[in-house]
């Protein structure tokens, strides 16, 4: 006969961490998009409004991309809001600026 001590199954405990919500990342993405729209206006002045008037569908298409960037960075930063805002702002402004420069140089 073997000397074995039976192990009783433990009760499953609830998770101590709450699941991440997507809406704070989405809000960060929208705010970063508005900041990215404001940067060319501050640098080039009101003449940029005419350029935005003719190319608004292209820049509006960057809005869902910005929201996805905000949600993705929130997930990758494990819910740390400050780092999410910084990384999202950097990525969205760089993406917006690259697209702006592409359209200007076309």
OpenMM code with the backbone's topology and positions (N, CA, C; nanometers):
from openmm import Vec3, app, unit

residues = "UNK UNK UNK UNK UNK UNK UNK UNK UNK UNK UNK UNK UNK UNK UNK UNK UNK UNK UNK UNK UNK UNK UNK UNK UNK UNK UNK UNK UNK UNK UNK UNK UNK UNK UNK UNK UNK UNK UNK UNK UNK UNK UNK UNK UNK UNK UNK UNK UNK UNK UNK UNK UNK UNK UNK UNK UNK UNK UNK UNK UNK UNK UNK UNK UNK UNK UNK UNK UNK UNK UNK UNK UNK UNK UNK UNK UNK UNK UNK UNK UNK UNK UNK UNK UNK UNK UNK UNK UNK UNK UNK UNK UNK UNK UNK UNK UNK UNK UNK UNK UNK UNK UNK UNK UNK UNK".split()
positions = [
    Vec3(0.0828, -0.1163, 0.0000),
    Vec3(0.0000, 0.0000, 0.0000),
    Vec3(0.0883, 0.1240, 0.0000),
    Vec3(0.0509, 0.2226, -0.0828),
    Vec3(0.1280, 0.3450, -0.0968),
    Vec3(0.0865, 0.4470, 0.0086),
    Vec3(0.1824, 0.5270, 0.0483),
    Vec3(0.1562, 0.6318, 0.1450),
    Vec3(0.1167, 0.7588, 0.0691),
    Vec3(-0.0120, 0.7747, 0.0387),
    Vec3(-0.0630, 0.8858, -0.0412),
    Vec3(-0.1651, 0.9627, 0.0412),
    Vec3(-0.1510, 1.0954, 0.0380),
    Vec3(-0.2485, 1.1812, 0.1044),
    Vec3(-0.3392, 1.2401, -0.0028),
    Vec3(-0.4678, 1.2195, 0.0067),
    Vec3(-0.5569, 1.2747, -0.0963),
    Vec3(-0.5641, 1.4275, -0.0857),
    Vec3(-0.5650, 1.4922, -0.1987),
    Vec3(-0.5770, 1.6374, -0.2035),
    Vec3(-0.7201, 1.6691, -0.2450),
    Vec3(-0.7857, 1.7475, -0.1631),
    Vec3(-0.9233, 1.7859, -0.1924),
    Vec3(-0.9236, 1.9030, -0.2910),
    Vec3(-1.0200, 1.9041, -0.3794),
    Vec3(-1.0264, 2.0163, -0.4744),
    Vec3(-1.0607, 2.1467, -0.4024),
    Vec3(-0.9915, 2.2522, -0.4389),
    Vec3(-1.0166, 2.3829, -0.3772),
    Vec3(-1.1298, 2.4536, -0.4490),
    Vec3(-1.1907, 2.5437, -0.3766),
    Vec3(-1.2951, 2.6245, -0.4377),
    Vec3(-1.2286, 2.7266, -0.5301),
    Vec3(-1.2939, 2.7524, -0.6389),
    Vec3(-1.2376, 2.8516, -0.7304),
    Vec3(-1.2696, 2.9907, -0.6773),
    Vec3(-1.1677, 3.0723, -0.6693),
    Vec3(-1.1837, 3.2080, -0.6193),
    Vec3(-1.2069, 3.3019, -0.7374),
    Vec3(-1.2857, 3.4064, -0.7154),
    Vec3(-1.3075, 3.5011, -0.8255),
    Vec3(-1.1790, 3.5765, -0.8583),
    Vec3(-1.1720, 3.6255, -0.9805),
    Vec3(-1.0542, 3.6996, -1.0222),
    Vec3(-1.0426, 3.8284, -0.9417),
    Vec3(-0.9191, 3.8618, -0.9067),
    Vec3(-0.8984, 3.9835, -0.8295),
    Vec3(-0.8867, 4.1065, -0.9195),
    Vec3(-0.8568, 4.0870, -1.0470),
    Vec3(-0.8474, 4.1995, -1.1380),
    Vec3(-0.9718, 4.2056, -1.2253),
    Vec3(-1.0200, 4.3262, -1.2455),
    Vec3(-1.1364, 4.3452, -1.3310),
    Vec3(-1.0912, 4.3467, -1.4771),
    Vec3(-1.1747, 4.3003, -1.5651),
    Vec3(-1.1366, 4.3036, -1.7066),
    Vec3(-1.1271, 4.4487, -1.7560),
    Vec3(-1.0390, 4.4721, -1.8513),
    Vec3(-1.0211, 4.6064, -1.9045),
    Vec3(-1.1410, 4.6461, -1.9895),
    Vec3(-1.1784, 4.7684, -1.9769),
    Vec3(-1.2862, 4.8233, -2.0588),
    Vec3(-1.2257, 4.8934, -2.1791),
    Vec3(-1.2962, 4.8943, -2.2894),
    Vec3(-1.2434, 4.9529, -2.4125),
    Vec3(-1.2746, 5.1012, -2.4243),
    Vec3(-1.3780, 5.1503, -2.3585),
    Vec3(-1.4198, 5.2885, -2.3820),
    Vec3(-1.3180, 5.3933, -2.3393),
    Vec3(-1.2374, 5.3763, -2.2313),
    Vec3(-1.1369, 5.4802, -2.2039),
    Vec3(-1.0331, 5.4920, -2.3154),
    Vec3(-0.9955, 5.3805, -2.3747),
    Vec3(-0.9027, 5.3846, -2.4869),
    Vec3(-0.9642, 5.4507, -2.6093),
    Vec3(-1.0929, 5.4275, -2.6314),
    Vec3(-1.1617, 5.4925, -2.7420),
    Vec3(-1.1711, 5.6429, -2.7242),
    Vec3(-1.1992, 5.6849, -2.6024),
    Vec3(-1.2051, 5.8287, -2.5729),
    Vec3(-1.0676, 5.8923, -2.5912),
    Vec3(-0.9641, 5.8233, -2.5462),
    Vec3(-0.8272, 5.8733, -2.5654),
    Vec3(-0.7964, 5.8854, -2.7142),
    Vec3(-0.8390, 5.7887, -2.7947),
    Vec3(-0.8165, 5.7936, -2.9392),
    Vec3(-0.8866, 5.9121, -3.0046),
    Vec3(-1.0101, 5.9405, -2.9639),
    Vec3(-1.0844, 6.0537, -3.0204),
    Vec3(-1.0188, 6.1856, -2.9810),
    Vec3(-0.9786, 6.1980, -2.8549),
    Vec3(-0.9130, 6.3205, -2.8091),
    Vec3(-0.7798, 6.3404, -2.8821),
    Vec3(-0.7059, 6.2335, -2.9011),
    Vec3(-0.5786, 6.2429, -2.9747),
    Vec3(-0.6021, 6.2825, -3.1197),
    Vec3(-0.7112, 6.2368, -3.1795),
    Vec3(-0.7430, 6.2757, -3.3168),
    Vec3(-0.7711, 6.4254, -3.3251),
    Vec3(-0.8467, 6.4783, -3.2285),
    Vec3(-0.8744, 6.6225, -3.2274),
    Vec3(-0.7469, 6.7036, -3.2063),
    Vec3(-0.6579, 6.6536, -3.1226),
    Vec3(-0.5297, 6.7215, -3.1030),
    Vec3(-0.4491, 6.7183, -3.2326),
    Vec3(-0.4532, 6.6048, -3.3016),
    Vec3(-0.3804, 6.5929, -3.4282),
    Vec3(-0.4393, 6.6847, -3.5351),
    Vec3(-0.5689, 6.7096, -3.5325),
    Vec3(-0.6296, 6.8047, -3.6256),
    Vec3(-0.5849, 6.9465, -3.5926),
    Vec3(-0.5697, 6.9753, -3.4651),
    Vec3(-0.5343, 7.1106, -3.4223),
    Vec3(-0.3887, 7.1461, -3.4513),
    Vec3(-0.3006, 7.0489, -3.4568),
    Vec3(-0.1578, 7.0780, -3.4780),
    Vec3(-0.1323, 7.1468, -3.6124),
    Vec3(-0.1831, 7.0973, -3.7268),
    Vec3(-0.1606, 7.1714, -3.8527),
    Vec3(-0.2272, 7.3083, -3.8529),
    Vec3(-0.3405, 7.3200, -3.7863),
    Vec3(-0.4059, 7.4502, -3.7787),
    Vec3(-0.3205, 7.5503, -3.7010),
    Vec3(-0.2555, 7.5048, -3.5957),
    Vec3(-0.1698, 7.5945, -3.5186),
    Vec3(-0.0429, 7.6290, -3.5956),
    Vec3(0.0095, 7.5345, -3.6722),
    Vec3(0.1343, 7.5598, -3.7437),
    Vec3(0.1149, 7.6419, -3.8714),
    Vec3(0.0113, 7.6111, -3.9490),
    Vec3(-0.0063, 7.6739, -4.0787),
    Vec3(-0.1155, 7.7803, -4.0816),
    Vec3(-0.1935, 7.7921, -3.9784),
    Vec3(-0.2960, 7.8952, -3.9721),
    Vec3(-0.4258, 7.8556, -4.0392),
    Vec3(-0.5056, 7.9567, -4.0685),
    Vec3(-0.6408, 7.9319, -4.1192),
    Vec3(-0.6429, 7.8831, -4.2635),
    Vec3(-0.5333, 7.8950, -4.3367),
    Vec3(-0.5313, 7.8423, -4.4737),
    Vec3(-0.5432, 7.6902, -4.4751),
    Vec3(-0.5144, 7.6277, -4.3638),
    Vec3(-0.5274, 7.4823, -4.3543),
    Vec3(-0.6738, 7.4391, -4.3595),
    Vec3(-0.7630, 7.5280, -4.3183),
    Vec3(-0.9055, 7.4930, -4.3216),
    Vec3(-0.9537, 7.4641, -4.4635),
    Vec3(-0.9055, 7.5404, -4.5608),
    Vec3(-0.9420, 7.5140, -4.6995),
    Vec3(-0.8893, 7.3787, -4.7448),
    Vec3(-0.7681, 7.3465, -4.7039),
    Vec3(-0.7114, 7.2160, -4.7375),
    Vec3(-0.7927, 7.1035, -4.6730),
    Vec3(-0.8316, 7.1214, -4.5459),
    Vec3(-0.9147, 7.0208, -4.4787),
    Vec3(-1.0525, 7.0106, -4.5439),
    Vec3(-1.1019, 7.1229, -4.5973),
    Vec3(-1.2320, 7.1212, -4.6625),
    Vec3(-1.2308, 7.0296, -4.7849),
    Vec3(-1.1211, 7.0298, -4.8594),
    Vec3(-1.1129, 6.9483, -4.9799),
    Vec3(-1.0736, 6.8041, -4.9516),
    Vec3(-1.0088, 6.7800, -4.8416),
    Vec3(-0.9599, 6.6451, -4.8130),
    Vec3(-1.0227, 6.5844, -4.6881),
    Vec3(-1.1383, 6.6336, -4.6447),
    Vec3(-1.1966, 6.5880, -4.5190),
    Vec3(-1.2259, 6.4380, -4.5142),
    Vec3(-1.2639, 6.3697, -4.6254),
    Vec3(-1.2893, 6.2254, -4.6107),
    Vec3(-1.1654, 6.1463, -4.5697),
    Vec3(-1.0497, 6.1906, -4.6163),
    Vec3(-0.9267, 6.1196, -4.5813),
    Vec3(-0.8956, 6.1326, -4.4324),
    Vec3(-0.9124, 6.2540, -4.3809),
    Vec3(-0.8823, 6.2756, -4.2397),
    Vec3(-0.9908, 6.2181, -4.1495),
    Vec3(-1.1132, 6.2166, -4.1988),
    Vec3(-1.2202, 6.1533, -4.1216),
    Vec3(-1.1997, 6.0024, -4.1142),
    Vec3(-1.1386, 5.9446, -4.2160),
    Vec3(-1.1096, 5.8009, -4.2153),
    Vec3(-1.0054, 5.7653, -4.1096),
    Vec3(-0.9263, 5.8629, -4.0659),
    Vec3(-0.8279, 5.8363, -3.9610),
    Vec3(-0.8903, 5.8313, -3.8216),
    Vec3(-1.0157, 5.8775, -3.8079),
    Vec3(-1.0812, 5.8750, -3.6765),
    Vec3(-1.1001, 5.7335, -3.6224),
    Vec3(-1.1565, 5.6375, -3.6983),
    Vec3(-1.1672, 5.5018, -3.6434),
    Vec3(-1.0315, 5.4373, -3.6190),
    Vec3(-0.9333, 5.4733, -3.7016),
    Vec3(-0.7984, 5.4212, -3.6798),
    Vec3(-0.7437, 5.4731, -3.5474),
    Vec3(-0.7706, 5.5996, -3.5177),
    Vec3(-0.7255, 5.6580, -3.3917),
    Vec3(-0.7934, 5.5916, -3.2722),
    Vec3(-0.9210, 5.5604, -3.2860),
    Vec3(-0.9922, 5.4926, -3.1770),
    Vec3(-0.9338, 5.3536, -3.1543),
    Vec3(-0.9050, 5.2822, -3.2613),
    Vec3(-0.8456, 5.1489, -3.2480),
    Vec3(-0.7058, 5.1584, -3.1862),
    Vec3(-0.6298, 5.2612, -3.2239),
    Vec3(-0.4980, 5.2807, -3.1633),
    Vec3(-0.5120, 5.3057, -3.0138),
    Vec3(-0.6090, 5.3864, -2.9742),
    Vec3(-0.6317, 5.4118, -2.8321),
    Vec3(-0.6699, 5.2863, -2.7550),
    Vec3(-0.7574, 5.2056, -2.8125),
    Vec3(-0.7994, 5.0811, -2.7464),
    Vec3(-0.6835, 4.9825, -2.7393),
    Vec3(-0.6071, 4.9730, -2.8474),
    Vec3(-0.4942, 4.8786, -2.8494),
    Vec3(-0.3855, 4.9191, -2.7500),
    Vec3(-0.3561, 5.0485, -2.7432),
    Vec3(-0.2533, 5.0896, -2.6476),
    Vec3(-0.3007, 5.0731, -2.5043),
    Vec3(-0.4295, 5.0898, -2.4805),
    Vec3(-0.4819, 5.0658, -2.3451),
    Vec3(-0.4644, 4.9187, -2.3078),
    Vec3(-0.4886, 4.8295, -2.4026),
    Vec3(-0.4718, 4.6868, -2.3749),
    Vec3(-0.3239, 4.6511, -2.3586),
    Vec3(-0.2382, 4.7108, -2.4424),
    Vec3(-0.0961, 4.6791, -2.4344),
    Vec3(-0.0289, 4.7387, -2.3109),
    Vec3(-0.0820, 4.8496, -2.2623),
    Vec3(-0.0254, 4.9130, -2.1427),
    Vec3(-0.0923, 4.8635, -2.0142),
    Vec3(-0.1729, 4.7601, -2.0252),
    Vec3(-0.2389, 4.6951, -1.9109),
    Vec3(-0.3221, 4.7937, -1.8293),
    Vec3(-0.3900, 4.8852, -1.8977),
    Vec3(-0.4820, 4.9747, -1.8316),
    Vec3(-0.4210, 5.0955, -1.7655),
    Vec3(-0.2920, 5.1210, -1.7840),
    Vec3(-0.2302, 5.2394, -1.7260),
    Vec3(-0.2657, 5.3590, -1.8140),
    Vec3(-0.3496, 5.4471, -1.7610),
    Vec3(-0.4091, 5.5528, -1.8420),
    Vec3(-0.3083, 5.6578, -1.8857),
    Vec3(-0.2142, 5.6926, -1.8009),
    Vec3(-0.1161, 5.7954, -1.8371),
    Vec3(-0.0306, 5.7495, -1.9555),
    Vec3(0.0218, 5.6271, -1.9480),
    Vec3(0.1029, 5.5747, -2.0578),
    Vec3(0.0189, 5.5553, -2.1835),
    Vec3(-0.1070, 5.5176, -2.1653),
    Vec3(-0.1967, 5.5028, -2.2797),
    Vec3(-0.2146, 5.6356, -2.3510),
    Vec3(-0.2344, 5.7427, -2.2744),
    Vec3(-0.2531, 5.8737, -2.3355),
    Vec3(-0.1268, 5.9200, -2.4081),
    Vec3(-0.0119, 5.8998, -2.3476),
    Vec3(0.1128, 5.9445, -2.4092),
    Vec3(0.1441, 5.8685, -2.5379),
    Vec3(0.1351, 5.7368, -2.5317),
    Vec3(0.1679, 5.6554, -2.6491),
    Vec3(0.0638, 5.6761, -2.7595),
    Vec3(-0.0629, 5.6829, -2.7222),
    Vec3(-0.1678, 5.7057, -2.8227),
    Vec3(-0.1511, 5.8414, -2.8888),
    Vec3(-0.1224, 5.9440, -2.8098),
    Vec3(-0.1041, 6.0774, -2.8675),
    Vec3(0.0140, 6.0783, -2.9634),
    Vec3(0.1208, 6.0154, -2.9250),
    Vec3(0.2383, 6.0107, -3.0121),
    Vec3(0.2079, 5.9372, -3.1429),
    Vec3(0.1441, 5.8221, -3.1341),
    Vec3(0.1141, 5.7437, -3.2538),
    Vec3(0.0130, 5.8128, -3.3453),
    Vec3(-0.0924, 5.8677, -3.2871),
    Vec3(-0.1972, 5.9302, -3.3687),
    Vec3(-0.1450, 6.0575, -3.4343),
    Vec3(-0.0707, 6.1379, -3.3599),
    Vec3(-0.0176, 6.2616, -3.4182),
    Vec3(0.0830, 6.2297, -3.5285),
    Vec3(0.1670, 6.1302, -3.5078),
    Vec3(0.2621, 6.0910, -3.6127),
    Vec3(0.1895, 6.0372, -3.7359),
    Vec3(0.0884, 5.9547, -3.7166),
    Vec3(0.0111, 5.9021, -3.8293),
    Vec3(-0.0591, 6.0142, -3.9044),
    Vec3(-0.1219, 6.1041, -3.8297),
    Vec3(-0.1926, 6.2160, -3.8904),
    Vec3(-0.0951, 6.3056, -3.9657),
    Vec3(0.0191, 6.3326, -3.9044),
    Vec3(0.1177, 6.4204, -3.9667),
    Vec3(0.1757, 6.3582, -4.0941),
    Vec3(0.2038, 6.2298, -4.0919),
    Vec3(0.2540, 6.1630, -4.2118),
    Vec3(0.1519, 6.1683, -4.3259),
    Vec3(0.0267, 6.1476, -4.2912),
    Vec3(-0.0786, 6.1526, -4.3922),
    Vec3(-0.0969, 6.2946, -4.4449),
    Vec3(-0.0885, 6.3921, -4.3559),
    Vec3(-0.0979, 6.5321, -4.3947),
    Vec3(0.0149, 6.5689, -4.4902),
    Vec3(0.1364, 6.5286, -4.4583),
    Vec3(0.2508, 6.5575, -4.5439),
    Vec3(0.2403, 6.4849, -4.6796),
    Vec3(0.1850, 6.3643, -4.6795),
    Vec3(0.1649, 6.2917, -4.8051),
    Vec3(0.0694, 6.3662, -4.8962),
    Vec3(-0.0414, 6.4163, -4.8391),
    Vec3(-0.1382, 6.4877, -4.9213),
    Vec3(-0.0881, 6.6232, -4.9670),
    Vec3(-0.0099, 6.6897, -4.8838),
    Vec3(0.0442, 6.8200, -4.9237),
    Vec3(0.1451, 6.8033, -5.0366),
    Vec3(0.2279, 6.7010, -5.0289),
    Vec3(0.3316, 6.6862, -5.1293),
    Vec3(0.2824, 6.6209, -5.2579),
    Vec3(0.1610, 6.5775, -5.2617),
    Vec3(0.1092, 6.5078, -5.3773),
    Vec3(0.0937, 6.6015, -5.4907),
] * unit.nanometer
topology = app.Topology()
chain = topology.addChain("A")
for resn in residues:
    res = topology.addResidue(resn, chain)
    for name in ("N", "CA", "C"):
        topology.addAtom(name, app.Element.getBySymbol(name[0]), res)
